[in-house]
Amino acid sequence: MSFSLKNFEAHLPKDILKKGEDYYDGGNVDNLAQDGNTWTADVYGTDDYTVEVEIANGEVTDWSCDCPYDWGDTCKHVAAVLFAIRDEAPETPAVQPVAKKRGRKPKQVETITFIPSGTFSTPKGKAVADPVQQIIDNLDAAELRSTLFYLAKREDEVKAYLLTKYAHLVSTASKGQYAALVKSVIGAHTTGRHGFIEYREATRLGNQLYKLLAEAKEPVGSLPLVYLCEEVIRQMAKAFQHADDSSGSMGAAMEQAFTLLQNMTEEEEDTPAEVLQYIFEFALKESSNKEYQGWDWAGNLRTVACGAVRSEAEAERMMKVLDRSIEANEKEKYRDYAIEQAKLLKMYLIEKYQSEAAAEAYLHENIRHKRFREKALEKALKSGRYEEVRRLAKEGIEQDAAKSPGWVVLWKQWLVRLADATGDTAAQAAQIEELYLDRGEMAYYRQLKQLLPKAEFDRKVEQFIAHFREREGKFAGTLFNTKVAEILIEENRPDDLMAELRAAPSLYLLDQHSGRLSAKYKDEFIALYEQCVRQEMERSSNRSGYQSCAAYVNKILHLGGLERARQIVLDWRVQYPRRPAMLEELRRFRF
């Protein structure tokens, strides 16, 4: 079925239209985009759904939505997107409402006849010039600017649109001007109740400020760029207290501001001394602000301040701040990461502004921290102090065996590096084998294959297969054994791999191994695809699932299973007569 976009209302059920219109008027359609004849959008409701609509020459020819609705051809989400497309498409309603406020239904207009922009159709069908278009066409540039300024002062959505799209045109230089600009952008997106920044507005706000920072015209190393970063950090820290940043967009803008400041403090940037001094004082002071506590931002500020240090006096001030941070975090639970980060910054300052002996002492004083142990291992290995490397690695294994198994792997890898450095091939192979049997990572398998003689390694292959069958079987039961499959692929054993697949088939696994096995085992692959896709259709309940099943029928066709595919489609048409969305997806098959 296809119909005209102009009057799609005549072709959809009234209840679906009403719900779709309410969704559209409520601002629940977002991310509307066009690619040729295809339009896509996200529709927010009880859950979020993605809608795709095909429009050719003004005709709606196809549509889909990944919601579970299965009681008709079109759901309310598609209807909402059709309203959005008609407002955005080149051929638009004759009378368009002015900027709508989110959540408020616009005043209804009597006409529903759609005609080219610039004309207006009365209920009797007599076309006259669109009065709004006439006014705009006859206003001179000064009057248009005045009208737009008037609307922006009184309509938050107009103001938000201008700030979002054209903030790069704002000419700013002073700290006060940047403060006003960032405040205006944040204010334009604070549309929720009690000053709350809702999810979609938070996303737009974050994206806008990120763009403002990324495309700033101010040169790197200039005070105006520092002012902009400073205001984004200050004001966004407050905005976060009453915002839903589930998308992470506001956080990304904050990170961009920190990154710009940190880049300016790099030695090779040659940032002017007065700018570095300003960054240092700002970051040092703000790092103690309570609004940044509980986030990583206080740590980011201390990192920026540390990078801006250029004298022993500044280093002393910075280290006192770091000591206070370390002391405060040591009184709290689960703050090891924050403590380690602060100590690493202090280590950097000691290395740069104090003696080598002081740095060495501080390093071993904090050897329990992962990064400090790594640093000590690097220095010992580079200096050829091999027994110290062995001792540090084994101490790390003992220290972290109970609470941090991931770090234990790291310390074992240092033993591998040690064996390689000393030429102890046997010890190296034994350590790599231990890591492989524990982690099951093929990188270790390949390392071991290079180290051992072929005959010895071939014997170990069977031991590895037996090991993973026993280990994985305890957890996976009869499920596909991925670790065994990786070995069979590596050793080019297709018959054994097919046996694994045959014992526990799934659509995902068939897809994964099709390129490797389907040519040799075509008939069996077709039969397994049929078995799995029939099971999948039994579980499917929405258009997205039906489309996926239809795609697998196509795969069966491409493998040469015409009769199998035909029978599957015929069976489904009989078996599921009350699934109209499914039957519609099956229309692509001409049998």
C-alpha positions as CSV (number, residue, x, y, z in Angstrom):
1,M,0.0,0.0,0.0
2,S,1.2,3.5,-0.8
3,F,-0.4,6.9,-0.4
4,S,0.3,10.6,-0.7
5,L,2.2,12.5,2.0
6,K,-0.1,15.4,1.5
7,N,-3.1,13.7,2.9
8,F,-1.9,10.6,4.7
9,E,-4.6,11.2,7.4
10,A,-7.1,9.7,5.0
11,H,-5.3,6.4,4.9
12,L,-4.5,5.8,8.6
13,P,-6.9,4.7,11.5
14,K,-8.2,7.7,13.5
15,D,-6.9,6.4,16.8
16,I,-3.4,5.9,15.4
17,L,-3.5,9.4,13.8
18,K,-4.5,11.0,17.1
19,K,-1.8,9.3,19.1
20,G,0.8,10.0,16.5
21,E,-0.2,13.7,16.3
22,D,0.0,13.9,20.1
23,Y,3.5,12.4,20.0
24,Y,4.6,14.9,17.3
25,D,3.0,18.0,19.0
26,G,4.6,16.9,22.3
27,G,8.1,17.0,20.8
28,N,8.6,13.3,20.9
29,V,10.1,13.0,17.4
30,D,13.8,13.6,17.3
31,N,16.9,13.1,15.0
32,L,14.8,13.4,11.8
33,A,17.1,12.9,8.9
34,Q,16.8,12.3,5.1
35,D,19.1,10.1,2.9
36,G,17.7,10.1,-0.7
37,N,14.1,8.7,-0.5
38,T,14.7,7.4,3.0
39,W,13.7,9.3,6.2
40,T,14.7,8.1,9.6
41,A,13.8,9.4,13.1
42,D,13.7,8.4,16.8
43,V,10.4,8.5,18.6
44,Y,10.4,8.8,22.4
45,G,7.6,7.3,24.5
46,T,7.3,4.5,27.1
47,D,10.4,3.2,25.2
48,D,12.5,4.7,22.4
49,Y,11.9,3.4,18.9
50,T,13.4,4.0,15.4
51,V,11.2,4.6,12.4
52,E,12.2,4.5,8.8
53,V,9.9,5.8,6.0
54,E,10.4,5.7,2.2
55,I,9.0,8.6,0.2
56,A,9.3,8.9,-3.6
57,N,7.7,11.7,-5.6
58,G,5.5,12.7,-2.6
59,E,4.2,9.1,-2.2
60,V,4.8,7.2,1.0
61,T,5.8,3.8,-0.4
62,D,7.2,1.9,2.6
63,W,7.7,2.2,6.4
64,S,8.9,0.3,9.4
65,C,9.2,0.7,13.2
66,D,11.0,-1.5,15.7
67,C,8.2,-1.3,18.2
68,P,6.2,-4.5,19.1
69,Y,2.9,-3.2,17.6
70,D,1.3,-6.0,15.5
71,W,-2.4,-5.0,15.1
72,G,-2.3,-3.2,11.8
73,D,-0.1,-1.8,9.0
74,T,0.9,1.4,10.8
75,C,1.7,2.3,14.4
76,K,1.5,5.6,16.2
77,H,5.3,6.1,15.9
78,V,5.2,6.0,12.1
79,A,2.2,8.4,12.2
80,A,4.2,10.9,14.4
81,V,7.1,10.7,11.9
82,L,4.8,11.4,9.0
83,F,3.6,14.6,10.6
84,A,7.3,15.6,11.2
85,I,8.3,14.7,7.6
86,R,5.4,16.7,6.1
87,D,6.6,19.8,8.1
88,E,10.2,19.3,6.9
89,A,9.7,18.2,3.3
90,P,10.0,20.7,0.5
91,E,6.3,20.7,-0.1
92,T,5.0,22.0,3.2
93,P,1.6,22.9,4.8
94,A,0.2,26.2,3.5
95,V,-0.3,27.5,7.1
96,Q,2.5,26.6,9.5
97,P,2.3,27.3,13.2
98,V,5.1,29.6,14.6
99,A,7.7,28.0,16.8
100,K,5.9,25.5,19.1
101,K,6.8,25.1,22.8
102,R,7.6,21.5,23.7
103,G,4.6,19.7,25.2
104,R,2.0,22.3,24.1
105,K,-0.4,21.4,21.3
106,P,-0.5,24.1,18.6
107,K,-3.7,25.8,17.6
108,Q,-5.5,23.9,15.0
109,V,-6.0,25.4,11.5
110,E,-9.1,24.5,9.5
111,T,-7.4,23.7,6.2
112,I,-5.7,20.4,5.5
113,T,-5.1,20.9,1.8
114,F,-1.4,21.0,1.0
115,I,-0.1,23.3,-1.8
116,P,3.3,24.9,-2.7
117,S,4.6,27.4,-0.1
118,G,3.5,31.0,-0.7
119,T,-0.2,30.2,-1.3
120,F,-3.1,29.5,1.1
121,S,-6.1,27.3,0.5
122,T,-9.4,28.2,2.2
123,P,-11.9,25.6,3.3
124,K,-13.7,26.2,0.0
125,G,-10.6,25.4,-2.0
126,K,-10.0,28.9,-3.3
127,A,-6.2,29.5,-3.3
128,V,-5.0,32.9,-2.1
129,A,-1.5,34.2,-1.1
130,D,-0.3,33.0,2.2
131,P,-0.4,36.1,4.4
132,V,2.6,35.0,6.6
133,Q,4.7,34.4,3.4
134,Q,3.5,37.8,2.0
135,I,4.6,39.6,5.2
136,I,8.1,38.0,5.2
137,D,8.6,38.6,1.5
138,N,7.8,42.3,2.0
139,L,9.8,43.1,5.1
140,D,13.2,44.6,4.5
141,A,16.4,43.3,6.2
142,A,16.2,45.7,9.2
143,E,12.6,44.9,9.9
144,L,13.3,41.1,9.7
145,R,16.2,41.5,12.2
146,S,14.0,43.6,14.6
147,T,11.2,41.0,14.4
148,L,13.5,38.1,15.0
149,F,15.1,39.9,18.0
150,Y,11.6,40.5,19.4
151,L,10.7,36.9,19.1
152,A,14.0,35.7,20.6
153,K,13.4,37.9,23.6
154,R,10.0,36.3,24.2
155,E,10.2,32.8,22.9
156,D,12.7,30.4,24.5
157,E,12.6,28.0,21.5
158,V,13.5,30.8,19.1
159,K,16.4,31.9,21.3
160,A,17.6,28.3,21.7
161,Y,17.5,27.8,17.9
162,L,19.6,30.9,17.3
163,L,22.1,30.1,20.0
164,T,22.4,26.5,18.9
165,K,22.8,27.2,15.2
166,Y,24.7,30.5,15.1
167,A,26.8,30.7,18.3
168,H,29.9,30.7,16.2
169,L,28.9,34.2,14.9
170,V,29.1,35.7,18.4
171,S,32.1,38.0,18.7
172,T,33.6,37.7,22.1
173,A,36.9,38.6,23.8
174,S,36.4,39.3,27.5
175,K,35.7,36.9,30.3
176,G,32.4,38.6,31.0
177,Q,31.2,38.2,27.4
178,Y,32.1,34.5,27.4
179,A,30.3,34.1,30.8
180,A,27.2,35.7,29.3
181,L,27.3,33.6,26.2
182,V,27.6,30.3,28.0
183,K,24.9,31.4,30.5
184,S,22.6,32.2,27.5
185,V,23.2,28.8,25.9
186,I,22.6,26.9,29.1
187,G,19.5,29.0,29.9
188,A,18.1,28.4,26.4
189,H,18.1,24.7,27.1
190,T,16.7,24.8,30.7
191,T,13.1,24.2,29.7
192,G,12.0,21.6,32.3
193,R,10.1,22.2,35.5
194,H,11.9,24.0,38.3
195,G,14.9,24.7,36.0
196,F,15.6,21.1,35.2
197,I,17.4,20.3,32.0
198,E,15.6,17.3,30.5
199,Y,17.3,14.5,28.6
200,R,16.9,15.8,25.0
201,E,17.7,19.4,26.0
202,A,20.8,18.1,27.9
203,T,22.0,16.3,24.7
204,R,21.5,19.4,22.6
205,L,23.2,21.6,25.2
206,G,26.2,19.4,25.4
207,N,26.5,19.1,21.6
208,Q,26.3,22.9,21.2
209,L,28.9,23.7,23.8
210,Y,31.2,20.9,22.5
211,K,30.9,22.5,19.0
212,L,31.5,26.0,20.4
213,L,34.8,24.7,22.0
214,A,35.9,22.6,19.0
215,E,35.3,25.4,16.5
216,A,36.5,28.3,18.6
217,K,38.2,31.0,16.6
218,E,40.5,32.0,19.4
219,P,44.1,30.8,18.9
220,V,45.4,28.0,21.1
221,G,47.3,29.5,24.0
222,S,45.3,32.7,24.1
223,L,43.5,34.0,27.2
224,P,40.1,34.3,25.4
225,L,40.1,30.6,24.7
226,V,41.0,30.0,28.4
227,Y,38.1,32.2,29.4
228,L,35.7,30.1,27.2
229,C,37.0,26.8,28.7
230,E,36.8,28.3,32.2
231,E,33.2,29.4,31.8
232,V,32.1,26.1,30.3
233,I,33.7,24.2,33.3
234,R,32.3,26.6,35.9
235,Q,28.7,26.8,34.6
236,M,28.3,23.3,33.5
237,A,29.4,22.0,36.9
238,K,26.4,23.9,38.3
239,A,24.1,22.8,35.4
240,F,24.9,19.1,36.1
241,Q,23.3,19.3,39.5
242,H,19.8,19.7,37.8
243,A,20.2,17.9,34.4
244,D,19.7,14.4,32.9
245,D,22.9,13.8,31.1
246,S,22.2,10.1,30.3
247,S,23.5,10.6,26.8
248,G,26.9,11.9,28.1
249,S,26.8,15.0,25.9
250,M,27.2,17.5,28.7
251,G,30.1,15.5,30.1
252,A,31.7,15.4,26.6
253,A,31.7,19.2,26.5
254,M,33.3,19.4,29.9
255,E,36.0,16.9,28.8
256,Q,36.6,19.0,25.7
257,A,37.2,22.1,27.9
258,F,39.6,20.2,30.1
259,T,41.5,18.8,27.0
260,L,41.9,22.2,25.5
261,L,43.4,23.6,28.8
262,Q,45.6,20.6,29.2
263,N,46.9,20.8,25.7
264,M,47.8,24.5,26.3
265,T,50.0,23.4,29.3
266,E,52.2,21.1,27.2
267,E,55.8,22.2,27.1
268,E,55.9,22.1,23.3
269,E,53.0,24.5,22.9
270,D,55.0,27.5,24.0
271,T,52.0,29.0,25.7
272,P,52.8,32.6,27.1
273,A,53.8,32.7,30.7
274,E,50.8,34.9,31.7
275,V,48.4,32.5,30.2
276,L,50.0,29.5,32.0
277,Q,49.9,31.5,35.3
278,Y,46.2,32.2,34.8
279,I,45.4,28.5,34.0
280,F,47.4,27.4,37.1
281,E,45.6,29.8,39.5
282,F,42.1,29.1,38.1
283,A,42.6,25.3,38.1
284,L,44.2,25.2,41.5
285,K,41.4,27.3,43.1
286,E,38.6,25.5,41.4
287,S,39.9,22.0,42.3
288,S,38.9,22.7,45.9
289,N,35.3,23.8,44.9
290,K,32.7,21.4,46.4
291,E,30.7,21.4,43.2
292,Y,33.4,19.3,41.6
293,Q,33.6,16.8,44.4
294,G,32.2,13.3,43.6
295,W,33.1,13.6,39.9
296,D,36.4,13.2,38.1
297,W,36.4,17.0,37.4
298,A,38.4,17.9,40.6
299,G,41.1,15.4,39.4
300,N,41.0,16.9,35.9
301,L,41.5,20.4,37.4
302,R,44.5,19.2,39.4
303,T,45.9,17.6,36.3
304,V,45.5,20.9,34.4
305,A,47.1,22.9,37.2
306,C,50.0,20.4,37.5
307,G,50.7,20.8,33.7
308,A,50.8,24.5,34.1
309,V,53.4,24.5,36.8
310,R,56.6,26.2,35.7
311,S,58.5,26.9,39.0
312,E,59.6,25.3,42.2
313,A,57.3,27.6,44.2
314,E,54.3,26.6,42.1
315,A,55.3,22.9,42.5
316,E,55.3,23.3,46.3
317,R,51.9,24.9,46.3
318,M,50.6,22.2,44.0
319,M,52.0,19.4,46.1
320,K,50.3,20.8,49.2
321,V,46.9,20.7,47.4
322,L,47.6,17.1,46.3
323,D,48.5,16.1,49.8
324,R,45.2,17.5,51.1
325,S,43.4,15.6,48.4
326,I,45.2,12.3,49.2
327,E,44.5,12.7,53.0
328,A,40.8,13.4,52.4
329,N,40.4,10.4,50.0
330,E,42.2,8.1,52.4
331,K,39.4,8.7,54.9
332,E,36.8,7.4,52.4
333,K,36.1,3.9,51.1
334,Y,36.7,2.9,47.5
335,R,38.9,6.0,46.7
336,D,42.0,4.1,45.7
337,Y,41.9,5.3,42.1
338,A,41.6,9.0,43.1
339,I,44.5,8.5,45.6
340,E,46.7,6.9,43.0
341,Q,46.0,9.7,40.5
342,A,46.9,12.4,43.0
343,K,50.1,10.5,43.9
344,L,51.1,10.2,40.3
345,L,50.7,13.9,39.8
346,K,52.9,14.5,42.9
347,M,55.5,12.0,41.5
348,Y,55.6,14.0,38.3
349,L,56.4,17.2,40.2
350,I,59.0,15.5,42.4
351,E,60.8,14.1,39.4
352,K,60.8,17.5,37.7
353,Y,61.5,19.9,40.6
354,Q,63.3,17.7,43.2
355,S,66.1,15.2,43.3
356,E,66.3,11.8,41.6
357,A,66.7,10.2,45.1
358,A,63.5,11.9,46.3
359,A,61.7,10.6,43.3
360,E,63.0,7.0,43.8
361,A,62.1,7.1,47.5
362,Y,58.5,8.3,46.7
363,L,58.2,5.6,44.0
364,H,59.0,2.7,46.3
365,E,57.0,4.3,49.1
366,N,53.9,3.9,47.0
367,I,54.8,0.6,45.3
368,R,51.4,-1.0,46.3
369,H,49.7,1.2,43.6
370,K,49.6,-0.4,40.1
371,R,51.0,2.5,38.1
372,F,53.9,2.9,40.6
373,R,54.8,-0.8,40.4
374,E,54.7,-0.6,36.6
375,K,57.0,2.4,36.7
376,A,59.4,0.6,39.0
377,L,59.4,-2.5,36.8
378,E,60.1,-0.4,33.7
379,K,63.1,1.2,35.4
380,A,64.5,-2.0,36.7
381,L,64.2,-3.9,33.4
382,K,65.7,-1.0,31.5
383,S,68.6,-0.9,33.9
384,G,69.1,-4.7,33.7
385,R,68.2,-5.3,37.4
386,Y,66.5,-8.6,36.6
387,E,66.2,-10.0,40.1
388,E,64.4,-6.8,41.1
389,V,62.0,-7.3,38.2
390,R,61.3,-10.9,39.3
391,R,60.8,-9.7,42.9
392,L,58.5,-6.8,42.0
393,A,56.4,-9.0,39.7
394,K,56.0,-11.8,42.2
395,E,55.1,-9.4,45.0
396,G,52.5,-7.9,42.7
397,I,51.0,-11.4,42.1
398,E,50.8,-12.2,45.8
399,Q,49.4,-8.7,46.6
400,D,46.6,-8.8,44.0
401,A,45.7,-12.5,43.8
402,A,42.6,-12.1,46.0
403,K,41.1,-8.8,45.0
404,S,42.5,-7.9,41.5
405,P,43.0,-10.9,39.2
406,G,43.3,-8.6,36.2
407,W,46.4,-7.1,37.7
408,V,47.8,-10.5,38.4
409,V,47.8,-11.1,34.6
410,L,49.8,-7.9,34.2
411,W,52.5,-9.0,36.7
412,K,52.7,-12.4,35.0
413,Q,53.2,-10.7,31.6
414,W,56.2,-9.0,33.2
415,L,57.7,-12.4,34.0
416,V,57.3,-13.2,30.3
417,R,59.1,-10.0,29.4
418,L,61.8,-10.9,32.0
419,A,62.3,-14.4,30.5
420,D,62.5,-12.9,27.0
421,A,65.1,-10.4,28.1
422,T,67.2,-13.1,29.8
423,G,66.8,-15.6,26.9
424,D,65.1,-18.2,29.1
425,T,62.9,-19.8,26.5
426,A,61.6,-22.6,28.7
427,A,60.5,-20.2,31.5
428,Q,58.9,-17.9,28.9
429,A,57.0,-20.8,27.3
430,A,55.8,-22.1,30.7
431,Q,54.5,-18.6,31.7
432,I,52.8,-18.0,28.4
433,E,51.1,-21.5,28.6
434,E,49.9,-20.7,32.1
435,L,48.4,-17.4,30.8
436,Y,46.7,-19.0,27.9
437,L,45.1,-21.8,29.9
438,D,43.9,-19.2,32.4
439,R,42.7,-16.4,29.9
440,G,42.1,-18.4,26.7
441,E,43.4,-15.5,24.6
442,M,44.7,-16.6,21.2
443,A,47.6,-14.1,21.3
444,Y,49.2,-16.3,23.9
445,Y,48.4,-19.4,21.8
446,R,50.2,-18.0,18.8
447,Q,53.2,-16.9,21.0
448,L,53.5,-20.4,22.3
449,K,53.2,-21.8,18.8
450,Q,56.2,-19.7,17.7
451,L,58.3,-20.7,20.8
452,L,57.8,-24.5,20.8
453,P,59.0,-27.2,18.3
454,K,56.1,-28.3,16.1
455,A,55.9,-31.8,17.4
456,E,55.7,-30.6,21.0
457,F,53.2,-28.0,20.2
458,D,50.9,-30.4,18.3
459,R,50.7,-32.6,21.4
460,K,49.7,-29.6,23.4
461,V,46.9,-28.7,21.0
462,E,45.0,-31.8,22.0
463,Q,45.7,-31.0,25.7
464,F,44.3,-27.4,25.2
465,I,41.1,-28.7,23.5
466,A,40.6,-31.2,26.4
467,H,41.2,-28.4,28.9
468,F,38.7,-26.0,27.4
469,R,36.1,-28.8,26.9
470,E,36.3,-29.6,30.6
471,R,36.4,-26.0,31.8
472,E,33.8,-24.4,29.5
473,G,31.5,-27.4,29.9
474,K,31.1,-26.7,33.5
475,F,29.5,-23.4,32.7
476,A,28.1,-23.7,29.2
477,G,26.8,-27.2,29.2
478,T,25.9,-28.2,25.6
479,L,26.4,-24.7,24.2
480,F,28.9,-24.0,21.5
481,N,32.5,-24.1,22.9
482,T,34.1,-20.9,21.6
483,K,37.6,-21.6,22.9
484,V,37.7,-25.0,21.2
485,A,36.3,-23.4,18.0
486,E,39.2,-20.8,18.0
487,I,41.7,-23.6,18.2
488,L,40.1,-25.6,15.3
489,I,40.0,-22.5,13.1
490,E,43.6,-21.7,13.9
491,E,44.6,-25.3,13.0
492,N,42.4,-25.4,9.9
493,R,40.2,-28.3,11.0
494,P,36.9,-27.6,9.2
495,D,35.4,-31.1,9.8
496,D,35.9,-30.8,13.6
497,L,34.6,-27.2,13.5
498,M,31.4,-28.3,11.7
499,A,30.9,-31.0,14.3
500,E,31.0,-28.3,17.0
501,L,28.5,-26.2,15.1
502,R,26.2,-29.1,14.4
503,A,25.9,-29.9,18.1
504,A,24.8,-26.4,19.1
505,P,23.6,-24.3,16.0
506,S,22.3,-20.8,16.1
507,L,21.7,-18.1,13.5
508,Y,24.5,-16.0,15.0
509,L,27.0,-18.9,14.8
510,L,25.9,-19.9,11.3
511,D,26.5,-16.4,10.2
512,Q,29.9,-16.3,11.9
513,H,31.1,-19.4,10.2
514,S,29.2,-19.3,6.9
515,G,32.1,-17.9,4.9
516,R,34.4,-20.6,6.3
517,L,32.1,-23.7,6.0
518,S,29.0,-23.1,3.9
519,A,30.6,-24.0,0.6
520,K,31.8,-27.4,1.8
521,Y,28.7,-28.2,3.8
522,K,26.0,-26.4,1.7
523,D,23.1,-28.8,2.3
524,E,23.7,-29.0,6.0
525,F,24.0,-25.3,6.3
526,I,20.7,-24.8,4.6
527,A,19.0,-27.3,6.9
528,L,20.5,-25.7,10.0
529,Y,19.5,-22.2,8.8
530,E,15.9,-23.5,8.3
531,Q,15.8,-25.1,11.8
532,C,17.0,-21.9,13.5
533,V,15.0,-19.4,11.5
534,R,11.7,-21.4,12.2
535,Q,12.6,-21.2,15.9
536,E,13.3,-17.5,15.6
537,M,9.9,-16.8,14.0
538,E,8.1,-18.5,16.9
539,R,9.8,-16.0,19.2
540,S,9.4,-12.9,17.1
541,S,6.6,-10.4,17.9
542,N,7.4,-7.2,16.0
543,R,8.3,-6.0,12.6
544,S,12.0,-5.8,13.3
545,G,12.0,-9.5,14.1
546,Y,10.0,-10.4,11.0
547,Q,12.4,-8.5,8.8
548,S,15.3,-10.4,10.4
549,C,13.6,-13.7,9.7
550,A,12.8,-12.7,6.1
551,A,16.5,-11.8,5.6
552,Y,17.5,-15.3,6.7
553,V,15.1,-16.8,4.2
554,N,17.0,-14.8,1.6
555,K,20.2,-16.3,2.9
556,I,18.8,-19.8,2.3
557,L,17.9,-18.7,-1.2
558,H,21.4,-17.5,-1.9
559,L,22.8,-20.8,-0.7
560,G,20.7,-22.5,-3.3
561,G,17.8,-23.6,-1.1
562,L,15.0,-22.4,-3.3
563,E,12.5,-25.2,-2.3
564,R,13.4,-24.9,1.4
565,A,12.8,-21.1,1.3
566,R,9.5,-21.5,-0.6
567,Q,8.2,-24.1,1.9
568,I,9.2,-21.9,4.9
569,V,7.3,-18.9,3.5
570,L,4.2,-21.0,2.6
571,D,4.2,-22.5,6.1
572,W,4.4,-19.2,7.8
573,R,1.6,-17.7,5.8
574,V,-0.7,-20.5,7.0
575,Q,0.7,-20.7,10.5
576,Y,0.5,-17.0,11.4
577,P,-2.6,-15.5,9.7
578,R,-3.0,-12.9,12.5
579,R,0.4,-11.3,12.1
580,P,-0.3,-8.6,9.4
581,A,3.2,-7.0,9.8
582,M,4.8,-10.4,9.2
583,L,2.6,-11.2,6.2
584,E,3.5,-7.8,4.8
585,E,7.3,-8.5,5.1
586,L,6.7,-11.9,3.3
587,R,5.2,-10.1,0.3
588,R,8.8,-9.6,-1.1
589,F,8.8,-13.3,-1.9
590,R,6.9,-14.1,-5.1
591,F,5.9,-17.6,-4.3
